[in-house]
Amino acid sequence: MSIRRPFVLVLISVGLVAAVAVGWHLARGGRAGEAVVAAAVPARTAPVVVEAQVVAVQPMAEDVTAVGSLVSNESVVLRPEIAGRIARIGFRDGVAVREGAVLIELDAAVQRAELQQAQAALDLSVANHRRAEDLFARKFVSRSSLDTAQSQLEAARAAVALARARFERTRIRAPFDGIAGIRKVSVGDYIKDGEALVNIEDIATLKVDFRLPELYLDRLRPGQVLEVSSDVLPGKRFEATLDAIDPLVDSQARAVQLRARLPNTGGSLRPGGFVRVRLILQDRPQVLVVPEEALVMAPGNVQFVYRIEAGKARRVDVQTGARRAGMVELVAGLSAGDRIVTAGQLKLRDGAAVTVAGAATAKSGS
């Protein structure tokens, strides 16, 4: 009997510990169950405040951009045909000159004397020819004498023309209306034939030279409108017209050379400058557009927007086209007048309740 009593006491102790453990686990399980039930009951959430905008229709031209260079309408570097010493300069650097104006005169003492000599010989030949005609009419000279006088007269006229041409070579004239550059010579300089004297630029109209990939060749036509901009005049746009298309495609760059004509009213642009060119390929007056910030990217290069329907945000996959000044063309997915979310998309999911920020403010103010 004394041996069985400790054994019984051990069994009772173990039973008590097991009972306490079971009770603790049951109590913990009850609290966890209550938590699960509480989580299963959906909590009421407030609508997400977003910004919205209506899908608009506006004109958006189909175009292509390139970089180009400005070229003078006409440009020439004046060079003398003969050597000589400069006697007079008839222009100021950087000022307008008229076509035909004498800009530089060379010393022409020799040429002037030759012209006077030829003119005197011509006067004598004219008098001899008249005398020969009179004598021939009165039968005092033969036909051959008259022919000789006629030949001498023609030779004298040719000599005068030659002497005048030589004299004119000492007068360097402006070939067209333009702006004189900075001269490289002074009065008294002895210059050789072919030496550069000064450049003349016609900048009332400028040419715009640029290139486009050959894939646009079938869509290019003379007369198409271009928009030209320059970093020198930020924010200002100039309108040019496509004037010529080079028939030869560059085999290395696979590009075609183009030239446009740009009226340079006021002379604000200068030849040699860098410009950006936007060539309008097609005018499209009715294009659906949305702000760029309304678009959301999804895996697989999918783009979508949230359209607001009865106070809820609905995901709509869209196809986009051209982009211009922060606006994106919509090819498919939406219609004009649809209201879309433009800010707050990161807090949304399909079907979430939304409140438009502007509308909420207006309502609270009223």
C-alpha positions in Angstrom: 0.0 0.0 0.0 2.9 2.4 0.7 4.3 1.9 -2.8 1.0 2.5 -4.7 0.4 5.9 -2.9 3.3 7.9 -4.6 2.4 6.4 -7.9 -1.2 7.6 -7.5 0.0 11.1 -6.5 2.2 11.3 -9.7 -0.8 10.3 -11.9 -3.0 13.0 -10.3 -0.3 15.7 -10.8 0.2 14.8 -14.5 -3.6 14.9 -15.0 -3.9 18.3 -13.4 -1.1 19.7 -15.7 -2.7 18.2 -18.8 -6.1 19.8 -17.8 -4.5 23.2 -17.4 -2.7 22.9 -20.7 -5.9 21.9 -22.6 -7.8 24.8 -21.0 -5.1 27.3 -22.1 -5.1 26.1 -25.7 -8.9 26.2 -25.8 -8.9 29.8 -24.6 -6.3 30.8 -27.1 -8.2 29.1 -29.9 -11.4 31.0 -29.0 -9.6 34.3 -29.3 -8.1 33.4 -32.7 -11.5 32.4 -33.9 -12.9 35.7 -32.9 -10.1 37.4 -34.8 -10.8 35.4 -37.9 -14.5 36.2 -37.8 -13.8 39.8 -37.3 -11.4 39.9 -40.3 -14.1 38.2 -42.4 -16.5 41.0 -41.8 -15.6 43.7 -44.5 -14.8 47.2 -43.0 -16.4 50.2 -44.6 -13.8 52.3 -46.4 -14.0 55.9 -47.5 -14.0 56.7 -51.3 -10.6 57.5 -52.8 -10.2 61.2 -53.6 -8.9 61.6 -57.2 -8.5 64.1 -60.0 -10.4 63.6 -63.2 -10.7 65.0 -66.7 -13.0 64.4 -69.6 -11.7 62.8 -72.8 -11.4 65.6 -75.3 -11.3 65.9 -79.1 -8.8 68.3 -80.6 -6.7 68.6 -83.9 -3.5 66.7 -83.9 -1.3 66.6 -87.0 0.7 63.5 -88.0 4.2 64.7 -88.3 7.9 63.9 -88.3 10.8 65.8 -86.7 14.4 66.4 -87.7 17.3 68.8 -87.3 18.4 71.1 -90.0 20.7 74.0 -90.9 19.8 77.5 -92.3 21.3 78.5 -95.6 21.3 81.8 -97.4 18.9 82.1 -100.3 21.8 83.3 -102.3 25.4 83.5 -101.1 28.6 84.5 -102.9 32.2 85.5 -102.0 33.3 88.3 -104.3 36.6 87.7 -106.0 38.4 89.8 -108.7 39.0 88.4 -112.1 42.2 90.5 -112.5 45.0 91.5 -110.2 45.3 95.2 -109.2 45.4 97.7 -106.4 42.2 98.7 -104.5 41.4 102.4 -105.2 38.0 102.6 -103.5 35.6 100.6 -101.2 32.0 101.6 -101.7 30.2 99.8 -98.8 30.3 99.4 -95.0 30.6 96.0 -93.3 27.3 94.3 -92.4 25.0 96.7 -94.3 22.5 96.1 -97.1 23.7 96.5 -100.7 21.7 96.7 -103.9 22.2 94.6 -107.0 24.6 96.3 -109.4 26.2 98.6 -106.9 29.9 99.1 -107.2 31.4 97.7 -104.0 35.2 97.7 -104.8 37.1 99.7 -107.5 40.6 98.7 -108.6 43.0 101.2 -110.0 41.9 101.4 -113.7 44.2 104.0 -115.2 45.5 101.6 -117.9 42.1 100.1 -118.7 40.5 103.6 -118.9 43.2 104.8 -121.4 42.6 101.6 -123.5 38.9 102.3 -123.6 39.4 105.9 -124.7 41.8 104.8 -127.4 39.4 102.2 -128.7 36.6 104.7 -128.6 38.6 107.2 -130.7 39.4 104.5 -133.2 35.7 103.7 -133.4 34.8 107.3 -134.1 37.3 107.4 -136.9 35.9 104.1 -138.4 32.4 105.5 -138.3 33.5 108.6 -140.2 35.4 106.5 -142.8 32.4 104.2 -143.3 30.0 107.1 -143.9 32.5 108.6 -146.4 32.8 105.3 -148.1 29.1 104.9 -148.4 28.8 108.4 -149.9 31.5 107.8 -152.5 30.1 104.4 -153.4 26.7 106.0 -154.0 28.3 108.4 -156.4 30.3 105.6 -158.1 33.7 107.0 -157.0 34.8 103.9 -155.1 34.3 100.2 -155.6 32.2 97.7 -153.6 35.4 96.3 -152.1 36.4 99.7 -150.7 33.0 99.9 -149.0 33.3 96.4 -147.6 36.7 97.3 -146.2 35.3 100.3 -144.4 32.5 98.2 -143.1 34.9 95.6 -141.7 37.1 98.2 -140.1 34.0 99.7 -138.4 33.0 96.3 -137.0 36.6 95.7 -135.7 36.6 99.1 -134.0 33.3 98.3 -132.3 34.7 95.0 -131.1 37.8 96.8 -129.8 35.6 99.2 -127.8 33.6 96.3 -126.4 36.8 94.5 -125.4 38.3 97.6 -123.8 35.0 98.3 -121.9 34.9 94.7 -120.6 38.5 95.0 -119.3 37.6 98.3 -117.7 34.5 96.8 -116.0 36.6 94.1 -114.5 38.1 96.7 -112.3 34.6 97.4 -110.9 33.4 94.7 -108.6 29.6 94.9 -108.2 27.0 93.3 -106.0 25.4 90.4 -108.0 22.1 90.6 -106.0 20.4 92.5 -103.2 21.8 91.3 -99.9 23.9 92.0 -96.8 27.6 92.6 -97.1 29.8 90.6 -94.8 33.1 91.7 -93.2 35.6 92.7 -95.8 39.1 91.2 -95.8 40.9 94.0 -97.6 41.5 97.8 -97.4 42.1 100.6 -99.8 45.7 100.4 -101.2 45.9 96.6 -100.9 47.3 94.8 -104.0 45.1 91.8 -104.6 45.6 88.9 -106.9 42.9 87.5 -109.2 40.7 85.1 -107.3 41.4 86.5 -103.9 38.5 86.6 -101.5 37.3 90.1 -100.8 33.9 90.0 -99.1 30.8 87.8 -98.9 27.3 88.9 -99.8 24.3 87.0 -98.3 20.7 87.3 -99.4 18.9 86.5 -96.1 15.4 88.0 -96.9 14.5 84.3 -97.5 16.4 81.4 -96.0 16.7 77.8 -97.1 16.3 75.0 -94.5 18.3 71.9 -95.3 17.5 68.7 -93.4 17.3 64.9 -93.9 14.6 62.3 -93.3 14.7 58.5 -93.4 13.8 57.1 -96.8 10.7 55.3 -95.4 9.0 58.8 -95.5 9.8 59.3 -99.2 6.4 58.3 -100.6 4.7 60.8 -98.2 6.8 63.9 -99.2 5.5 66.5 -101.6 6.7 70.0 -102.5 4.5 72.5 -100.8 4.0 70.7 -97.5 4.1 73.0 -94.5 7.0 72.8 -91.9 7.3 74.3 -88.5 10.8 75.6 -87.7 12.2 76.5 -84.3 15.6 77.8 -83.1 17.3 77.8 -79.7 18.3 81.4 -80.4 14.6 82.4 -80.2 13.0 80.0 -77.7 9.3 79.7 -77.9 9.0 81.2 -81.3 7.9 79.2 -84.3 8.4 79.9 -88.0 6.5 78.5 -91.0 8.4 77.2 -94.0 7.4 75.3 -97.1 9.0 72.2 -98.5 10.7 73.4 -101.8 12.8 70.5 -103.1 13.4 66.8 -102.7 16.8 65.4 -103.7 16.2 62.6 -106.2 19.2 60.7 -104.8 18.9 58.8 -101.5 22.1 58.7 -99.4 23.1 55.0 -99.5 25.1 55.3 -96.3 22.5 56.9 -94.0 19.5 55.7 -96.0 18.1 59.2 -95.8 16.8 61.7 -98.4 18.0 65.4 -98.5 15.2 68.0 -98.3 15.2 71.7 -98.7 12.5 74.1 -97.5 12.1 77.9 -98.0 11.6 80.1 -95.0 10.6 83.9 -95.2 13.0 85.7 -92.8 11.0 88.8 -92.1 12.9 91.1 -89.9 16.2 89.1 -90.3 15.9 87.4 -86.9 17.4 84.2 -88.2 20.9 83.9 -89.8 22.5 81.4 -92.2 24.5 78.6 -90.6 22.2 78.4 -87.6 20.9 75.1 -86.1 17.1 74.6 -86.2 14.6 72.0 -85.4 12.1 71.0 -88.1 8.6 69.6 -87.8 7.1 68.4 -91.0 3.4 67.9 -91.1 2.5 64.8 -93.1 -1.3 64.9 -92.5 -3.7 67.2 -90.7 -6.2 65.4 -88.5 -8.8 67.8 -87.0 -10.7 65.2 -84.8 -8.4 63.2 -82.5 -9.3 61.8 -79.1 -6.7 62.8 -76.5 -6.0 62.3 -72.8 -3.2 63.7 -70.6 -0.1 61.6 -70.3 -0.4 61.3 -66.6 -3.8 59.5 -67.0 -2.0 56.4 -68.4 -1.0 53.5 -66.2 1.5 50.9 -67.3 0.8 47.2 -66.6 2.9 44.0 -67.2 3.2 43.0 -70.8 3.5 46.6 -72.0 -0.3 47.1 -71.5 -1.6 50.6 -70.9 -4.9 51.4 -69.2 -6.8 54.2 -67.6 -9.5 54.3 -64.9 -12.8 55.5 -66.2 -15.3 56.9 -63.6 -18.7 55.2 -63.8 -21.4 55.8 -61.2 -18.8 56.9 -58.6 -16.6 53.9 -59.2 -13.2 53.5 -61.0 -13.3 51.0 -63.8 -10.1 49.8 -65.5 -10.1 50.3 -69.3 -7.3 49.0 -71.5 -6.4 51.5 -74.2 -4.3 51.8 -77.4 -2.4 55.0 -77.9 -0.9 56.8 -80.9 1.0 60.1 -81.3 2.1 62.3 -78.4 2.2 66.0 -78.4 2.7 68.6 -75.7 1.7 66.3 -72.8 -1.3 64.9 -74.6 -1.6 61.3 -76.0 -3.8 60.2 -78.9 -6.3 57.4 -78.1 -6.7 54.9 -80.9 -9.1 52.6 -79.0 -10.7 52.0 -75.6 -12.5 55.3 -74.8 -15.0 57.7 -76.3 -15.3 61.4 -76.3 -16.9 62.7 -73.1 -15.7 59.8 -70.9 -14.4 60.9 -67.5 -11.1 59.4 -66.5 -8.8 59.6 -63.5 -5.7 61.8 -64.0 -4.2 61.7 -60.5 -4.5 59.2 -57.7 -4.4 56.0 -59.8 -1.9 54.3 -57.4 -4.5 54.1 -54.7 -7.1 52.6 -56.9 -8.2 49.1 -57.9 -10.9 48.1 -60.4 -14.3 48.9 -58.9 -13.1 51.2 -56.1 -15.3 54.0 -55.0 -13.9 57.4 -55.9 -14.6 61.1 -55.3 -13.4 63.7 -57.7 -11.3 66.4 -55.9 -12.8 69.4 -57.7 -16.4 68.1 -57.2 -15.8 67.4 -53.5 -14.5 70.9 -52.9 -17.4 72.5 -54.7 -19.9 70.5 -52.7 -18.3 71.4 -49.4 -18.2 75.0 -50.4 -21.9 75.1 -51.2 
